[in-house]
Amino acid sequence: MDSTRIGIFGASVGGYLSLMTAATNGEADFDVGENLDYSSDVQAAVSLYGISNLLTIGEGFNPELIKVHASPAVTEALIINGAAFNTFLGALILAPPPGKTAAASPISHVDGSEPPTLLLHGAQELLVSPLQSAKMFDALQKVGVDVKYIFRAWRSAVVSGCCLLSLRS
């Protein structure tokens, strides 16, 4: 596999991982573990209804859905704080030390080093607000990244995951 020709695709939390991987291209702090002789940068990214900003996760939803996103058991709170265990009862998404949630948000890392990116989102999406993709599109476009945003009337199936793709010429 050619490590200079890697793309990433993800849906839902996988979309978040896809965006986070792409947005941290070139950030050495994220290069840990084995295989450090190879770049972790990706050359293309696709996000299907992925989270881009954990600080505004409920924005654009009705008040009932915003309450769900305020729960310590919601996916994004678990990403930041971990699961309730032993004496730790869990925590809300905005409860961690200042900056931790922003640092875990792909949009906070946008600097123009991101690869070409495709964002897909359905207008009737119930889990991740379409504003997450719209704001990521704006941020990427502002720094000159080749980005496309496809917004349609459909609602995404509840699919979650992330995969790496080997790109061909």
PyMOL CGO cylinders between C-alpha atoms (Angstrom):
from pymol import cmd
from pymol.cgo import CYLINDER

trace = [
    CYLINDER, 0.00, 0.00, 0.00, 1.27, 3.45, -0.89, 0.3, 1, 1, 1, 1, 1, 1,
    CYLINDER, 1.27, 3.45, -0.89, 1.07, 5.64, 2.23, 0.3, 1, 1, 1, 1, 1, 1,
    CYLINDER, 1.07, 5.64, 2.23, 1.06, 8.76, 0.05, 0.3, 1, 1, 1, 1, 1, 1,
    CYLINDER, 1.06, 8.76, 0.05, -2.25, 7.74, -1.55, 0.3, 1, 1, 1, 1, 1, 1,
    CYLINDER, -2.25, 7.74, -1.55, -4.66, 7.19, 1.34, 0.3, 1, 1, 1, 1, 1, 1,
    CYLINDER, -4.66, 7.19, 1.34, -8.24, 8.40, 1.58, 0.3, 1, 1, 1, 1, 1, 1,
    CYLINDER, -8.24, 8.40, 1.58, -10.63, 8.11, 4.51, 0.3, 1, 1, 1, 1, 1, 1,
    CYLINDER, -10.63, 8.11, 4.51, -14.41, 7.68, 4.58, 0.3, 1, 1, 1, 1, 1, 1,
    CYLINDER, -14.41, 7.68, 4.58, -16.76, 7.63, 7.54, 0.3, 1, 1, 1, 1, 1, 1,
    CYLINDER, -16.76, 7.63, 7.54, -20.41, 7.92, 8.51, 0.3, 1, 1, 1, 1, 1, 1,
    CYLINDER, -20.41, 7.92, 8.51, -21.74, 9.41, 11.75, 0.3, 1, 1, 1, 1, 1, 1,
    CYLINDER, -21.74, 9.41, 11.75, -19.00, 8.93, 14.37, 0.3, 1, 1, 1, 1, 1, 1,
    CYLINDER, -19.00, 8.93, 14.37, -16.91, 7.53, 11.51, 0.3, 1, 1, 1, 1, 1, 1,
    CYLINDER, -16.91, 7.53, 11.51, -17.54, 10.83, 9.70, 0.3, 1, 1, 1, 1, 1, 1,
    CYLINDER, -17.54, 10.83, 9.70, -16.21, 12.59, 12.78, 0.3, 1, 1, 1, 1, 1, 1,
    CYLINDER, -16.21, 12.59, 12.78, -13.10, 10.37, 12.69, 0.3, 1, 1, 1, 1, 1, 1,
    CYLINDER, -13.10, 10.37, 12.69, -12.70, 11.03, 8.96, 0.3, 1, 1, 1, 1, 1, 1,
    CYLINDER, -12.70, 11.03, 8.96, -12.88, 14.80, 9.49, 0.3, 1, 1, 1, 1, 1, 1,
    CYLINDER, -12.88, 14.80, 9.49, -10.58, 14.70, 12.52, 0.3, 1, 1, 1, 1, 1, 1,
    CYLINDER, -10.58, 14.70, 12.52, -8.00, 12.65, 10.63, 0.3, 1, 1, 1, 1, 1, 1,
    CYLINDER, -8.00, 12.65, 10.63, -8.11, 15.03, 7.66, 0.3, 1, 1, 1, 1, 1, 1,
    CYLINDER, -8.11, 15.03, 7.66, -8.11, 18.20, 9.78, 0.3, 1, 1, 1, 1, 1, 1,
    CYLINDER, -8.11, 18.20, 9.78, -5.03, 17.11, 11.73, 0.3, 1, 1, 1, 1, 1, 1,
    CYLINDER, -5.03, 17.11, 11.73, -2.88, 16.51, 8.62, 0.3, 1, 1, 1, 1, 1, 1,
    CYLINDER, -2.88, 16.51, 8.62, 0.62, 17.62, 9.54, 0.3, 1, 1, 1, 1, 1, 1,
    CYLINDER, 0.62, 17.62, 9.54, -0.02, 17.88, 13.29, 0.3, 1, 1, 1, 1, 1, 1,
    CYLINDER, -0.02, 17.88, 13.29, 2.77, 15.84, 14.87, 0.3, 1, 1, 1, 1, 1, 1,
    CYLINDER, 2.77, 15.84, 14.87, 1.00, 15.69, 18.27, 0.3, 1, 1, 1, 1, 1, 1,
    CYLINDER, 1.00, 15.69, 18.27, -1.40, 13.17, 16.75, 0.3, 1, 1, 1, 1, 1, 1,
    CYLINDER, -1.40, 13.17, 16.75, 1.38, 10.90, 15.46, 0.3, 1, 1, 1, 1, 1, 1,
    CYLINDER, 1.38, 10.90, 15.46, 1.84, 8.35, 18.24, 0.3, 1, 1, 1, 1, 1, 1,
    CYLINDER, 1.84, 8.35, 18.24, 2.38, 4.62, 18.39, 0.3, 1, 1, 1, 1, 1, 1,
    CYLINDER, 2.38, 4.62, 18.39, 4.01, 2.38, 15.83, 0.3, 1, 1, 1, 1, 1, 1,
    CYLINDER, 4.01, 2.38, 15.83, 4.89, 3.10, 12.19, 0.3, 1, 1, 1, 1, 1, 1,
    CYLINDER, 4.89, 3.10, 12.19, 6.03, 6.65, 12.85, 0.3, 1, 1, 1, 1, 1, 1,
    CYLINDER, 6.03, 6.65, 12.85, 8.29, 6.35, 9.80, 0.3, 1, 1, 1, 1, 1, 1,
    CYLINDER, 8.29, 6.35, 9.80, 5.14, 6.84, 7.71, 0.3, 1, 1, 1, 1, 1, 1,
    CYLINDER, 5.14, 6.84, 7.71, 2.99, 9.95, 7.48, 0.3, 1, 1, 1, 1, 1, 1,
    CYLINDER, 2.99, 9.95, 7.48, -0.47, 9.75, 8.97, 0.3, 1, 1, 1, 1, 1, 1,
    CYLINDER, -0.47, 9.75, 8.97, -1.71, 12.41, 6.55, 0.3, 1, 1, 1, 1, 1, 1,
    CYLINDER, -1.71, 12.41, 6.55, -4.55, 11.46, 4.23, 0.3, 1, 1, 1, 1, 1, 1,
    CYLINDER, -4.55, 11.46, 4.23, -4.96, 12.70, 0.68, 0.3, 1, 1, 1, 1, 1, 1,
    CYLINDER, -4.96, 12.70, 0.68, -8.77, 12.64, 0.52, 0.3, 1, 1, 1, 1, 1, 1,
    CYLINDER, -8.77, 12.64, 0.52, -11.63, 12.62, 3.02, 0.3, 1, 1, 1, 1, 1, 1,
    CYLINDER, -11.63, 12.62, 3.02, -15.35, 11.87, 2.88, 0.3, 1, 1, 1, 1, 1, 1,
    CYLINDER, -15.35, 11.87, 2.88, -17.75, 12.51, 5.73, 0.3, 1, 1, 1, 1, 1, 1,
    CYLINDER, -17.75, 12.51, 5.73, -21.34, 11.31, 5.69, 0.3, 1, 1, 1, 1, 1, 1,
    CYLINDER, -21.34, 11.31, 5.69, -23.18, 13.32, 8.38, 0.3, 1, 1, 1, 1, 1, 1,
    CYLINDER, -23.18, 13.32, 8.38, -20.07, 13.64, 10.55, 0.3, 1, 1, 1, 1, 1, 1,
    CYLINDER, -20.07, 13.64, 10.55, -19.61, 15.84, 13.60, 0.3, 1, 1, 1, 1, 1, 1,
    CYLINDER, -19.61, 15.84, 13.60, -17.29, 18.80, 13.00, 0.3, 1, 1, 1, 1, 1, 1,
    CYLINDER, -17.29, 18.80, 13.00, -17.76, 20.91, 16.14, 0.3, 1, 1, 1, 1, 1, 1,
    CYLINDER, -17.76, 20.91, 16.14, -18.47, 19.26, 19.48, 0.3, 1, 1, 1, 1, 1, 1,
    CYLINDER, -18.47, 19.26, 19.48, -19.08, 22.68, 21.07, 0.3, 1, 1, 1, 1, 1, 1,
    CYLINDER, -19.08, 22.68, 21.07, -22.21, 23.25, 18.95, 0.3, 1, 1, 1, 1, 1, 1,
    CYLINDER, -22.21, 23.25, 18.95, -23.40, 19.66, 18.59, 0.3, 1, 1, 1, 1, 1, 1,
    CYLINDER, -23.40, 19.66, 18.59, -27.11, 20.33, 19.20, 0.3, 1, 1, 1, 1, 1, 1,
    CYLINDER, -27.11, 20.33, 19.20, -27.32, 23.56, 17.21, 0.3, 1, 1, 1, 1, 1, 1,
    CYLINDER, -27.32, 23.56, 17.21, -30.10, 23.51, 14.63, 0.3, 1, 1, 1, 1, 1, 1,
    CYLINDER, -30.10, 23.51, 14.63, -32.21, 20.87, 16.37, 0.3, 1, 1, 1, 1, 1, 1,
    CYLINDER, -32.21, 20.87, 16.37, -35.47, 21.28, 18.26, 0.3, 1, 1, 1, 1, 1, 1,
    CYLINDER, -35.47, 21.28, 18.26, -35.29, 21.71, 22.08, 0.3, 1, 1, 1, 1, 1, 1,
    CYLINDER, -35.29, 21.71, 22.08, -36.01, 18.03, 22.76, 0.3, 1, 1, 1, 1, 1, 1,
    CYLINDER, -36.01, 18.03, 22.76, -33.07, 16.86, 20.65, 0.3, 1, 1, 1, 1, 1, 1,
    CYLINDER, -33.07, 16.86, 20.65, -30.84, 19.53, 22.19, 0.3, 1, 1, 1, 1, 1, 1,
    CYLINDER, -30.84, 19.53, 22.19, -31.62, 17.96, 25.60, 0.3, 1, 1, 1, 1, 1, 1,
    CYLINDER, -31.62, 17.96, 25.60, -30.45, 14.58, 24.28, 0.3, 1, 1, 1, 1, 1, 1,
    CYLINDER, -30.45, 14.58, 24.28, -27.13, 16.15, 23.25, 0.3, 1, 1, 1, 1, 1, 1,
    CYLINDER, -27.13, 16.15, 23.25, -26.80, 17.57, 26.78, 0.3, 1, 1, 1, 1, 1, 1,
    CYLINDER, -26.80, 17.57, 26.78, -26.74, 14.05, 28.27, 0.3, 1, 1, 1, 1, 1, 1,
    CYLINDER, -26.74, 14.05, 28.27, -23.49, 12.58, 29.64, 0.3, 1, 1, 1, 1, 1, 1,
    CYLINDER, -23.49, 12.58, 29.64, -24.42, 9.34, 27.81, 0.3, 1, 1, 1, 1, 1, 1,
    CYLINDER, -24.42, 9.34, 27.81, -24.54, 10.85, 24.32, 0.3, 1, 1, 1, 1, 1, 1,
    CYLINDER, -24.54, 10.85, 24.32, -21.81, 9.74, 21.89, 0.3, 1, 1, 1, 1, 1, 1,
    CYLINDER, -21.81, 9.74, 21.89, -19.93, 13.03, 21.78, 0.3, 1, 1, 1, 1, 1, 1,
    CYLINDER, -19.93, 13.03, 21.78, -19.75, 13.27, 25.59, 0.3, 1, 1, 1, 1, 1, 1,
    CYLINDER, -19.75, 13.27, 25.59, -18.37, 9.72, 25.67, 0.3, 1, 1, 1, 1, 1, 1,
    CYLINDER, -18.37, 9.72, 25.67, -15.73, 10.65, 23.06, 0.3, 1, 1, 1, 1, 1, 1,
    CYLINDER, -15.73, 10.65, 23.06, -14.48, 13.50, 25.25, 0.3, 1, 1, 1, 1, 1, 1,
    CYLINDER, -14.48, 13.50, 25.25, -15.04, 12.20, 28.78, 0.3, 1, 1, 1, 1, 1, 1,
    CYLINDER, -15.04, 12.20, 28.78, -15.21, 8.43, 28.53, 0.3, 1, 1, 1, 1, 1, 1,
    CYLINDER, -15.21, 8.43, 28.53, -17.94, 6.18, 29.88, 0.3, 1, 1, 1, 1, 1, 1,
    CYLINDER, -17.94, 6.18, 29.88, -19.31, 6.23, 33.40, 0.3, 1, 1, 1, 1, 1, 1,
    CYLINDER, -19.31, 6.23, 33.40, -17.35, 3.70, 35.43, 0.3, 1, 1, 1, 1, 1, 1,
    CYLINDER, -17.35, 3.70, 35.43, -16.75, 2.98, 39.11, 0.3, 1, 1, 1, 1, 1, 1,
    CYLINDER, -16.75, 2.98, 39.11, -16.97, 6.39, 40.85, 0.3, 1, 1, 1, 1, 1, 1,
    CYLINDER, -16.97, 6.39, 40.85, -17.07, 8.45, 37.62, 0.3, 1, 1, 1, 1, 1, 1,
    CYLINDER, -17.07, 8.45, 37.62, -20.72, 9.17, 36.76, 0.3, 1, 1, 1, 1, 1, 1,
    CYLINDER, -20.72, 9.17, 36.76, -19.99, 10.56, 33.32, 0.3, 1, 1, 1, 1, 1, 1,
    CYLINDER, -19.99, 10.56, 33.32, -19.87, 14.21, 32.26, 0.3, 1, 1, 1, 1, 1, 1,
    CYLINDER, -19.87, 14.21, 32.26, -21.59, 16.58, 29.89, 0.3, 1, 1, 1, 1, 1, 1,
    CYLINDER, -21.59, 16.58, 29.89, -19.98, 17.56, 26.59, 0.3, 1, 1, 1, 1, 1, 1,
    CYLINDER, -19.98, 17.56, 26.59, -19.06, 21.04, 27.87, 0.3, 1, 1, 1, 1, 1, 1,
    CYLINDER, -19.06, 21.04, 27.87, -17.89, 19.81, 31.30, 0.3, 1, 1, 1, 1, 1, 1,
    CYLINDER, -17.89, 19.81, 31.30, -14.24, 18.98, 30.55, 0.3, 1, 1, 1, 1, 1, 1,
    CYLINDER, -14.24, 18.98, 30.55, -11.40, 21.46, 31.13, 0.3, 1, 1, 1, 1, 1, 1,
    CYLINDER, -11.40, 21.46, 31.13, -11.60, 24.50, 28.82, 0.3, 1, 1, 1, 1, 1, 1,
    CYLINDER, -11.60, 24.50, 28.82, -10.20, 23.75, 25.41, 0.3, 1, 1, 1, 1, 1, 1,
    CYLINDER, -10.20, 23.75, 25.41, -10.53, 19.96, 25.59, 0.3, 1, 1, 1, 1, 1, 1,
    CYLINDER, -10.53, 19.96, 25.59, -13.79, 19.87, 23.64, 0.3, 1, 1, 1, 1, 1, 1,
    CYLINDER, -13.79, 19.87, 23.64, -12.54, 22.42, 21.10, 0.3, 1, 1, 1, 1, 1, 1,
    CYLINDER, -12.54, 22.42, 21.10, -9.30, 20.45, 20.63, 0.3, 1, 1, 1, 1, 1, 1,
    CYLINDER, -9.30, 20.45, 20.63, -11.36, 17.32, 19.92, 0.3, 1, 1, 1, 1, 1, 1,
    CYLINDER, -11.36, 17.32, 19.92, -13.37, 19.15, 17.25, 0.3, 1, 1, 1, 1, 1, 1,
    CYLINDER, -13.37, 19.15, 17.25, -12.15, 18.88, 13.64, 0.3, 1, 1, 1, 1, 1, 1,
    CYLINDER, -12.15, 18.88, 13.64, -13.21, 22.44, 12.86, 0.3, 1, 1, 1, 1, 1, 1,
    CYLINDER, -13.21, 22.44, 12.86, -10.72, 23.75, 15.44, 0.3, 1, 1, 1, 1, 1, 1,
    CYLINDER, -10.72, 23.75, 15.44, -7.83, 22.25, 13.44, 0.3, 1, 1, 1, 1, 1, 1,
    CYLINDER, -7.83, 22.25, 13.44, -8.73, 23.66, 10.01, 0.3, 1, 1, 1, 1, 1, 1,
    CYLINDER, -8.73, 23.66, 10.01, -5.66, 25.49, 8.70, 0.3, 1, 1, 1, 1, 1, 1,
    CYLINDER, -5.66, 25.49, 8.70, -5.53, 24.80, 4.96, 0.3, 1, 1, 1, 1, 1, 1,
    CYLINDER, -5.53, 24.80, 4.96, -3.47, 21.59, 5.18, 0.3, 1, 1, 1, 1, 1, 1,
    CYLINDER, -3.47, 21.59, 5.18, -6.58, 19.43, 4.76, 0.3, 1, 1, 1, 1, 1, 1,
    CYLINDER, -6.58, 19.43, 4.76, -6.97, 17.20, 1.72, 0.3, 1, 1, 1, 1, 1, 1,
    CYLINDER, -6.97, 17.20, 1.72, -9.81, 17.47, -0.80, 0.3, 1, 1, 1, 1, 1, 1,
    CYLINDER, -9.81, 17.47, -0.80, -12.95, 16.77, 1.22, 0.3, 1, 1, 1, 1, 1, 1,
    CYLINDER, -12.95, 16.77, 1.22, -16.47, 15.65, 0.38, 0.3, 1, 1, 1, 1, 1, 1,
    CYLINDER, -16.47, 15.65, 0.38, -19.23, 16.37, 2.91, 0.3, 1, 1, 1, 1, 1, 1,
    CYLINDER, -19.23, 16.37, 2.91, -22.61, 14.62, 2.56, 0.3, 1, 1, 1, 1, 1, 1,
    CYLINDER, -22.61, 14.62, 2.56, -25.61, 15.42, 4.74, 0.3, 1, 1, 1, 1, 1, 1,
    CYLINDER, -25.61, 15.42, 4.74, -29.36, 14.87, 4.69, 0.3, 1, 1, 1, 1, 1, 1,
    CYLINDER, -29.36, 14.87, 4.69, -31.79, 17.66, 5.57, 0.3, 1, 1, 1, 1, 1, 1,
    CYLINDER, -31.79, 17.66, 5.57, -33.87, 15.29, 7.68, 0.3, 1, 1, 1, 1, 1, 1,
    CYLINDER, -33.87, 15.29, 7.68, -30.92, 13.94, 9.66, 0.3, 1, 1, 1, 1, 1, 1,
    CYLINDER, -30.92, 13.94, 9.66, -31.95, 13.32, 13.28, 0.3, 1, 1, 1, 1, 1, 1,
    CYLINDER, -31.95, 13.32, 13.28, -28.61, 12.45, 14.88, 0.3, 1, 1, 1, 1, 1, 1,
    CYLINDER, -28.61, 12.45, 14.88, -26.14, 15.03, 13.59, 0.3, 1, 1, 1, 1, 1, 1,
    CYLINDER, -26.14, 15.03, 13.59, -27.35, 18.50, 12.63, 0.3, 1, 1, 1, 1, 1, 1,
    CYLINDER, -27.35, 18.50, 12.63, -26.76, 19.51, 8.99, 0.3, 1, 1, 1, 1, 1, 1,
    CYLINDER, -26.76, 19.51, 8.99, -25.16, 22.65, 10.43, 0.3, 1, 1, 1, 1, 1, 1,
    CYLINDER, -25.16, 22.65, 10.43, -22.16, 20.49, 11.36, 0.3, 1, 1, 1, 1, 1, 1,
    CYLINDER, -22.16, 20.49, 11.36, -21.38, 19.83, 7.69, 0.3, 1, 1, 1, 1, 1, 1,
    CYLINDER, -21.38, 19.83, 7.69, -22.37, 23.34, 6.56, 0.3, 1, 1, 1, 1, 1, 1,
    CYLINDER, -22.37, 23.34, 6.56, -20.01, 25.02, 9.02, 0.3, 1, 1, 1, 1, 1, 1,
    CYLINDER, -20.01, 25.02, 9.02, -17.17, 22.62, 8.19, 0.3, 1, 1, 1, 1, 1, 1,
    CYLINDER, -17.17, 22.62, 8.19, -17.71, 23.39, 4.51, 0.3, 1, 1, 1, 1, 1, 1,
    CYLINDER, -17.71, 23.39, 4.51, -17.48, 27.14, 5.21, 0.3, 1, 1, 1, 1, 1, 1,
    CYLINDER, -17.48, 27.14, 5.21, -14.32, 26.72, 7.33, 0.3, 1, 1, 1, 1, 1, 1,
    CYLINDER, -14.32, 26.72, 7.33, -12.57, 24.56, 4.73, 0.3, 1, 1, 1, 1, 1, 1,
    CYLINDER, -12.57, 24.56, 4.73, -13.60, 26.81, 1.86, 0.3, 1, 1, 1, 1, 1, 1,
    CYLINDER, -13.60, 26.81, 1.86, -12.35, 29.89, 3.73, 0.3, 1, 1, 1, 1, 1, 1,
    CYLINDER, -12.35, 29.89, 3.73, -8.78, 28.49, 3.87, 0.3, 1, 1, 1, 1, 1, 1,
    CYLINDER, -8.78, 28.49, 3.87, -8.81, 27.34, 0.24, 0.3, 1, 1, 1, 1, 1, 1,
    CYLINDER, -8.81, 27.34, 0.24, -9.35, 23.59, 0.65, 0.3, 1, 1, 1, 1, 1, 1,
    CYLINDER, -9.35, 23.59, 0.65, -10.94, 21.78, -2.31, 0.3, 1, 1, 1, 1, 1, 1,
    CYLINDER, -10.94, 21.78, -2.31, -14.26, 20.91, -0.65, 0.3, 1, 1, 1, 1, 1, 1,
    CYLINDER, -14.26, 20.91, -0.65, -17.67, 19.84, -1.92, 0.3, 1, 1, 1, 1, 1, 1,
    CYLINDER, -17.67, 19.84, -1.92, -20.88, 19.79, 0.13, 0.3, 1, 1, 1, 1, 1, 1,
    CYLINDER, -20.88, 19.79, 0.13, -23.83, 17.70, -1.00, 0.3, 1, 1, 1, 1, 1, 1,
    CYLINDER, -23.83, 17.70, -1.00, -26.99, 18.48, 0.94, 0.3, 1, 1, 1, 1, 1, 1,
    CYLINDER, -26.99, 18.48, 0.94, -30.14, 16.56, 0.03, 0.3, 1, 1, 1, 1, 1, 1,
    CYLINDER, -30.14, 16.56, 0.03, -33.65, 16.10, 1.39, 0.3, 1, 1, 1, 1, 1, 1,
    CYLINDER, -33.65, 16.10, 1.39, -32.98, 12.52, 2.50, 0.3, 1, 1, 1, 1, 1, 1,
    CYLINDER, -32.98, 12.52, 2.50, -32.33, 11.22, 5.97, 0.3, 1, 1, 1, 1, 1, 1,
    CYLINDER, -32.33, 11.22, 5.97, -29.26, 9.07, 6.42, 0.3, 1, 1, 1, 1, 1, 1,
    CYLINDER, -29.26, 9.07, 6.42, -29.64, 5.48, 7.48, 0.3, 1, 1, 1, 1, 1, 1,
    CYLINDER, -29.64, 5.48, 7.48, -28.23, 4.80, 10.92, 0.3, 1, 1, 1, 1, 1, 1,
    CYLINDER, -28.23, 4.80, 10.92, -24.81, 3.71, 9.76, 0.3, 1, 1, 1, 1, 1, 1,
    CYLINDER, -24.81, 3.71, 9.76, -21.62, 4.34, 11.61, 0.3, 1, 1, 1, 1, 1, 1,
    CYLINDER, -21.62, 4.34, 11.61, -18.04, 3.53, 10.81, 0.3, 1, 1, 1, 1, 1, 1,
    CYLINDER, -18.04, 3.53, 10.81, -14.81, 4.63, 9.26, 0.3, 1, 1, 1, 1, 1, 1,
    CYLINDER, -14.81, 4.63, 9.26, -12.46, 3.08, 6.72, 0.3, 1, 1, 1, 1, 1, 1,
    CYLINDER, -12.46, 3.08, 6.72, -9.22, 3.88, 4.94, 0.3, 1, 1, 1, 1, 1, 1,
    CYLINDER, -9.22, 3.88, 4.94, -9.10, 3.64, 1.17, 0.3, 1, 1, 1, 1, 1, 1,
    CYLINDER, -9.10, 3.64, 1.17, -6.08, 3.14, -1.04, 0.3, 1, 1, 1, 1, 1, 1,
    CYLINDER, -6.08, 3.14, -1.04, -6.35, 5.71, -3.84, 0.3, 1, 1, 1, 1, 1, 1,
    CYLINDER, -6.35, 5.71, -3.84, -5.49, 4.85, -7.42, 0.3, 1, 1, 1, 1, 1, 1,
    CYLINDER, -5.49, 4.85, -7.42, -4.13, 7.30, -9.95, 0.3, 1, 1, 1, 1, 1, 1,
]
cmd.load_cgo(trace, "trace")
